[in-house]
Amino acid sequence: MSLIISQNLYRVYNATAVPVNALNGVNLKIEEGEFTAIVGPSGSGKTTLLNILGGLDSPSGGTLEIAGNDISKLNGNQLIDFRLKNIGFVFQAYNLIPVLSARENVEFIMLLQGWEKKEREDRAVQLLEEVGLKERIHNKPSELSGGQQQRVAVARALASRPRFVLADEPTANLDSNSTNNLLDIMSMLNKEEKMTFIFSTHDQRVIDRARRVITLEDGQIKSDIIK
C-alpha cells in the first residue's frame, strides 16, 4: 500500500477578486522510504501541496489518503491527533520554542503524545547525538547557530517516529557547510530509520540528493523523475 495517494487534487483560493488555482488536478503516489523533492518556480503550488499533505490546509476538490486514511473525513480534533502521530514537520523558520533547551524542544512532541519522561529524554538525547549536537542538548535556540537550530528541528520532527517528514525549504537560511551536514543527517536517517522525507525546495543541493524529483508548474505535475 502506498503511503500517500492523491487523486485529482485541487486547491482554489477565493480571497481575491480573481480565484487562484494553486493546485490543478494533482495525482500523486508516495511510497514508504522515499527521499523526494518537490520543485518548481515560485507560485507553482509546492508549499500548497506540502501543506495539504501535512493536513495544514484542505483541498478544494479531489481525494487524499495517507497511510490508508481519507483525511478529508477527519474532524478538527481527529486531524490534529493524526498529524501528531503520523507527520513530522521541518520549517524554513525552525519554529523552535525559545524558552526550551534543545533537548526539551525535541521532547515536546513526545510530551504531547504522553511518552514517559525517561523514554522521551533518552530518545531526545539519542537523536541530538545523531544530528551532531551531543554537547548542545542544554542550549536554548538563541545559543545555537542557524544550522544547529535546523538540526534540532530535524531531531524534533523525527522524535515520535512519524510515518513521514515534510520539509519546506529546510536549507533556505543555511550556508553550504550547514546544508551538506543537514542533508547527510537526513539521508542517514532515511536509510537507517527508514524515514520518508518529502521536500519542497528551490535548492539544487537538495535536488541533487533526492532520489525522486517531482516538478510542479501552474499547480500541475509537469515531470516526475526517479533517479
C-alpha positions in Angstrom: 0.0 0.0 0.0 1.3 3.4 -0.9 1.9 5.8 2.0 0.3 8.8 0.2 -2.3 8.7 -2.6 -3.8 11.9 -4.1 -6.3 11.8 -6.9 -7.3 14.9 -8.9 -6.3 17.2 -6.0 -7.4 20.8 -6.4 -6.9 23.9 -4.2 -8.6 27.2 -5.1 -8.1 30.3 -3.1 -11.1 32.8 -3.3 -9.8 35.6 -1.1 -9.1 37.8 -4.2 -11.4 39.2 -6.9 -10.0 36.5 -9.3 -9.8 33.0 -7.8 -6.3 31.5 -7.7 -5.9 27.8 -8.7 -2.9 26.8 -6.6 -3.3 23.1 -7.4 -4.9 21.9 -10.6 -5.6 18.2 -10.5 -2.6 16.6 -8.9 -2.4 12.8 -9.0 0.5 11.5 -6.8 1.7 8.4 -5.0 4.4 8.4 -2.4 5.8 5.1 -1.2 7.4 4.3 2.2 11.0 5.2 2.5 11.2 7.8 -0.3 13.6 10.7 -0.3 11.6 13.1 -2.7 12.0 16.7 -3.7 9.0 18.7 -5.0 10.4 21.6 -7.1 9.1 24.3 -9.4 9.1 28.1 -9.7 7.5 30.4 -7.1 3.7 30.1 -7.3 3.8 26.6 -8.8 2.0 25.1 -5.8 4.8 23.4 -3.9 4.0 24.8 -0.5 0.3 24.4 -1.0 0.8 20.7 -1.8 3.0 20.2 1.2 0.5 22.0 3.5 -2.3 19.7 2.2 -0.2 16.6 2.6 0.5 17.7 6.1 -3.1 18.4 6.9 -2.4 22.1 7.5 -4.7 23.0 4.6 -7.7 21.4 3.0 -8.2 20.6 -0.7 -11.0 22.2 -2.6 -11.5 19.0 -4.6 -10.2 15.5 -5.1 -9.2 12.9 -2.6 -6.2 12.4 -0.3 -5.3 9.2 1.5 -2.4 9.0 4.0 -1.5 5.6 5.4 -4.9 4.3 4.4 -6.8 7.2 6.0 -9.0 9.6 4.0 -8.0 12.7 5.9 -10.9 14.7 4.4 -13.2 12.7 6.6 -11.4 13.6 9.8 -12.8 16.4 12.0 -10.6 19.1 13.6 -9.5 17.1 16.7 -9.1 13.9 14.7 -6.9 15.7 12.2 -4.7 17.3 15.0 -4.3 13.8 16.5 -3.5 12.3 13.1 -0.8 14.9 12.4 0.7 14.4 15.9 1.0 10.7 15.4 2.0 10.4 11.7 3.7 13.5 10.4 6.9 15.4 11.3 7.4 18.9 10.1 10.7 20.9 9.3 10.1 24.5 8.5 12.4 27.1 7.0 12.0 29.3 10.1 12.9 26.4 12.5 9.9 27.2 14.8 11.7 26.2 18.0 10.3 27.2 21.4 12.8 29.9 22.6 12.5 29.2 26.4 13.2 25.5 26.0 16.6 23.8 25.6 17.4 21.7 22.5 16.5 18.5 24.4 13.2 20.0 25.6 12.3 21.2 22.1 12.9 17.6 20.8 10.9 16.2 23.7 7.9 18.4 23.2 6.0 16.3 20.6 6.6 13.2 22.7 5.3 15.0 25.8 2.1 15.8 23.8 1.8 12.2 22.9 2.1 11.0 26.5 5.5 9.3 26.4 7.1 8.5 29.8 9.7 11.1 31.0 12.8 8.8 30.8 11.7 7.3 27.4 11.3 10.8 25.8 14.6 12.1 27.4 16.5 9.1 26.1 15.0 9.4 22.6 15.8 13.2 22.5 19.4 12.7 23.6 19.8 9.9 21.1 18.6 12.0 18.2 20.6 15.1 19.2 23.7 12.9 19.2 22.8 11.5 15.8 22.5 15.1 14.4 25.8 16.1 16.0 24.6 18.1 18.9 25.6 16.0 21.8 27.4 18.9 23.5 24.5 21.3 22.9 21.5 19.5 24.4 21.1 22.0 27.2 21.5 25.1 25.0 18.4 27.3 24.1 17.8 28.3 20.5 19.3 31.7 21.0 22.6 30.0 21.9 22.7 28.0 18.7 23.7 28.8 15.1 21.1 28.7 12.3 22.5 25.3 11.2 22.3 23.9 14.7 18.8 25.2 15.2 17.7 23.4 12.0 19.3 20.2 13.2 17.3 20.5 16.4 14.2 20.9 14.2 15.0 17.8 12.3 15.5 15.8 15.5 12.2 17.1 16.8 10.5 16.1 13.6 11.8 12.6 13.9 11.3 12.2 17.7 8.0 10.5 17.7 8.9 8.2 14.7 6.3 9.7 12.3 5.3 7.9 9.1 6.9 10.7 7.1 8.6 14.1 7.4 7.6 17.2 5.4 10.4 19.7 5.0 9.5 23.1 3.5 12.6 24.9 2.2 14.7 23.5 5.1 18.0 24.7 3.8 16.9 28.2 2.7 18.7 30.0 5.6 21.8 27.8 5.7 25.3 28.1 4.3 26.8 25.3 2.2 28.5 23.5 5.0 25.4 23.5 7.2 23.3 22.4 4.2 25.6 19.5 3.4 25.7 18.4 7.1 21.9 18.6 7.3 21.4 16.6 4.1 23.9 14.0 5.3 21.9 13.6 8.5 18.5 13.4 6.7 19.9 10.9 4.2 21.4 8.8 7.1 18.1 8.8 9.0 16.2 8.0 5.8 18.4 4.9 5.3 18.8 3.8 8.9 15.3 4.6 10.4 13.5 4.1 7.0 12.0 7.6 7.4 10.2 9.0 4.4 11.2 12.6 3.5 9.3 14.9 1.2 11.0 18.3 0.5 9.6 21.5 -1.1 12.7 23.2 -2.3 14.5 25.6 -4.8 17.9 24.4 -3.6 19.9 22.5 -6.2 21.9 20.8 -3.4 18.7 19.2 -2.1 17.5 18.3 -5.6 20.8 16.6 -6.3 20.5 14.4 -3.2 16.8 13.4 -3.8 16.1 10.1 -5.3 12.9 11.3 -6.9 12.2 14.8 -8.2 8.6 16.0 -8.9 8.3 19.3 -10.8 5.2 21.4 -10.4 4.1 24.2 -12.8 0.9 26.1 -12.5 -0.4 23.7 -9.9 0.2 20.6 -12.1 2.8 17.9 -12.2 4.9 18.5 -15.2 7.5 15.8 -14.6 8.2 13.0 -12.2 11.7 11.6 -12.3 13.0 8.6 -10.3 16.8 8.6 -10.4 
